[in-house]
Amino acid sequence: MTQKEIERATALFKEKLTTWCNNKEKENSAYEYEKTYVETMQKIEKEVLQIMTETKAKSRNAKKKFKPV
């Protein structure tokens, strides 16, 4: 993971967690608190995983650079 990807993931985490913290829906009961926390963390995990696994796509049709010996 590059420094840029780490910064993107950190910013995403901070944004989503701040949004969750400011959400008043979770204050109704302990069940709602846990439910919204789990849902938020699952969304964050999925998006961070996507950031981590992004790769520069290579052309599958590109000629291979094979040199026989």
DRENPA-3360 file (N, C-alpha, C; in nm, 2 decimals, always signed):
BEGIN
1 = MTQKEIER = +0.08/-0.12/+0.00/+0.00/+0.00/+0.00/+0.09/+0.12/+0.00 ~ +0.06/+0.22/-0.08/+0.14/+0.34/-0.09/+0.09/+0.44/+0.01 ~ +0.16/+0.54/+0.03/+0.13/+0.65/+0.13/+0.00/+0.71/+0.09 ~ -0.02/+0.73/-0.04/-0.15/+0.80/-0.09/-0.27/+0.71/-0.06 ~ -0.26/+0.58/-0.08/-0.37/+0.49/-0.05/-0.40/+0.49/+0.10 ~ -0.29/+0.49/+0.18/-0.31/+0.50/+0.33/-0.39/+0.62/+0.37 ~ -0.35/+0.74/+0.31/-0.42/+0.86/+0.34/-0.56/+0.86/+0.29 ~ -0.59/+0.80/+0.18/-0.73/+0.79/+0.13/-0.81/+0.70/+0.23;
9 = ATALFKEK = -0.75/+0.59/+0.27/-0.82/+0.50/+0.36/-0.85/+0.57/+0.49 ~ -0.75/+0.64/+0.54/-0.77/+0.71/+0.67/-0.87/+0.82/+0.66 ~ -0.87/+0.89/+0.55/-0.97/+1.00/+0.54/-1.11/+0.94/+0.53 ~ -1.12/+0.83/+0.45/-1.25/+0.76/+0.44/-1.30/+0.71/+0.58 ~ -1.21/+0.65/+0.65/-1.25/+0.60/+0.79/-1.30/+0.72/+0.88 ~ -1.22/+0.82/+0.88/-1.25/+0.94/+0.96/-1.39/+1.00/+0.92 ~ -1.41/+1.01/+0.79/-1.54/+1.07/+0.74/-1.66/+0.98/+0.78 ~ -1.65/+0.85/+0.76/-1.76/+0.76/+0.79/-1.78/+0.75/+0.94;
17 = LTTWCNNK = -1.68/+0.75/+1.02/-1.69/+0.74/+1.17/-1.75/+0.87/+1.22 ~ -1.71/+0.98/+1.17/-1.77/+1.11/+1.21/-1.91/+1.12/+1.18 ~ -1.95/+1.07/+1.06/-2.09/+1.07/+1.02/-2.17/+0.98/+1.12 ~ -2.12/+0.86/+1.15/-2.18/+0.77/+1.24/-2.20/+0.83/+1.38 ~ -2.09/+0.90/+1.43/-2.10/+0.96/+1.56/-2.20/+1.07/+1.57 ~ -2.22/+1.14/+1.46/-2.32/+1.25/+1.46/-2.46/+1.20/+1.44 ~ -2.48/+1.08/+1.41/-2.61/+1.02/+1.38/-2.69/+1.00/+1.51 ~ -2.80/+1.07/+1.52/-2.88/+1.06/+1.64/-2.97/+0.93/+1.65;
25 = EKENSAYE = -2.98/+0.86/+1.54/-3.06/+0.74/+1.54/-3.01/+0.63/+1.64 ~ -2.88/+0.63/+1.65/-2.82/+0.52/+1.74/-2.85/+0.54/+1.89 ~ -2.90/+0.66/+1.93/-2.92/+0.69/+2.07/-3.05/+0.63/+2.13 ~ -3.13/+0.57/+2.04/-3.26/+0.51/+2.09/-3.24/+0.40/+2.19 ~ -3.15/+0.31/+2.16/-3.13/+0.19/+2.24/-2.99/+0.13/+2.22 ~ -2.95/+0.05/+2.31/-2.82/-0.02/+2.29/-2.82/-0.11/+2.16 ~ -2.93/-0.17/+2.13/-2.94/-0.25/+2.02/-2.92/-0.17/+1.89 ~ -2.98/-0.06/+1.88/-2.97/+0.03/+1.76/-2.82/+0.08/+1.75;
33 = YEKTYVET = -2.76/+0.11/+1.87/-2.63/+0.16/+1.87/-2.53/+0.05/+1.81 ~ -2.55/-0.07/+1.86/-2.46/-0.18/+1.81/-2.49/-0.21/+1.66 ~ -2.62/-0.21/+1.63/-2.66/-0.24/+1.49/-2.60/-0.14/+1.39 ~ -2.61/-0.01/+1.42/-2.56/+0.09/+1.33/-2.40/+0.09/+1.33 ~ -2.34/+0.06/+1.45/-2.20/+0.05/+1.45/-2.15/-0.06/+1.36 ~ -2.21/-0.17/+1.37/-2.16/-0.29/+1.29/-2.18/-0.26/+1.14 ~ -2.30/-0.20/+1.11/-2.32/-0.17/+0.97/-2.22/-0.07/+0.91 ~ -2.19/+0.03/+0.99/-2.09/+0.13/+0.95/-1.95/+0.07/+0.94;
41 = MQKIEKEV = -1.91/-0.01/+1.03/-1.78/-0.07/+1.02/-1.77/-0.17/+0.90 ~ -1.88/-0.24/+0.87/-1.87/-0.33/+0.75/-1.86/-0.25/+0.62 ~ -1.93/-0.13/+0.62/-1.91/-0.05/+0.50/-1.77/+0.01/+0.49 ~ -1.72/+0.05/+0.60/-1.58/+0.10/+0.60/-1.48/+0.00/+0.56 ~ -1.50/-0.12/+0.61/-1.40/-0.23/+0.58/-1.41/-0.27/+0.43 ~ -1.53/-0.27/+0.38/-1.54/-0.30/+0.23/-1.47/-0.19/+0.15 ~ -1.49/-0.07/+0.18/-1.44/+0.04/+0.10/-1.28/+0.05/+0.12 ~ -1.24/+0.02/+0.24/-1.09/+0.02/+0.26/-1.03/-0.09/+0.19;
49 = LQIMTETK = -1.09/-0.21/+0.19/-1.04/-0.32/+0.12/-1.03/-0.29/-0.03 ~ -1.13/-0.23/-0.09/-1.13/-0.19/-0.23/-1.01/-0.10/-0.26 ~ -0.98/+0.00/-0.17/-0.87/+0.09/-0.19/-0.74/+0.01/-0.18 ~ -0.73/-0.09/-0.09/-0.61/-0.16/-0.07/-0.58/-0.26/-0.19 ~ -0.68/-0.31/-0.25/-0.67/-0.40/-0.36/-0.67/-0.34/-0.50 ~ -0.68/-0.21/-0.51/-0.68/-0.15/-0.64/-0.54/-0.17/-0.70 ~ -0.54/-0.22/-0.82/-0.41/-0.23/-0.89/-0.43/-0.17/-1.03 ~ -0.31/-0.13/-1.08/-0.31/-0.08/-1.21/-0.34/-0.19/-1.31;
57 = AKSRNAKK = -0.45/-0.18/-1.38/-0.49/-0.28/-1.47/-0.39/-0.29/-1.59 ~ -0.35/-0.41/-1.62/-0.26/-0.43/-1.73/-0.35/-0.49/-1.84 ~ -0.31/-0.46/-1.96/-0.38/-0.52/-2.08/-0.36/-0.67/-2.08 ~ -0.47/-0.74/-2.09/-0.46/-0.89/-2.10/-0.42/-0.93/-2.24 ~ -0.44/-0.84/-2.33/-0.41/-0.87/-2.47/-0.27/-0.82/-2.51 ~ -0.20/-0.76/-2.42/-0.06/-0.71/-2.46/+0.03/-0.83/-2.49 ~ +0.12/-0.80/-2.58/+0.22/-0.91/-2.62/+0.31/-0.94/-2.50 ~ +0.33/-1.07/-2.48/+0.42/-1.11/-2.37/+0.56/-1.09/-2.42;
65 = KFKPV = +0.65/-1.05/-2.32/+0.79/-1.03/-2.35/+0.87/-1.15/-2.32 ~ +0.84/-1.26/-2.38/+0.91/-1.38/-2.36/+1.03/-1.39/-2.45 ~ +1.15/-1.42/-2.40/+1.27/-1.43/-2.47/+1.32/-1.57/-2.45 ~ +1.31/-1.66/-2.56/+1.36/-1.79/-2.54/+1.52/-1.79/-2.53 ~ +1.57/-1.88/-2.45/+1.71/-1.89/-2.43/+1.78/-1.98/-2.52;
% end
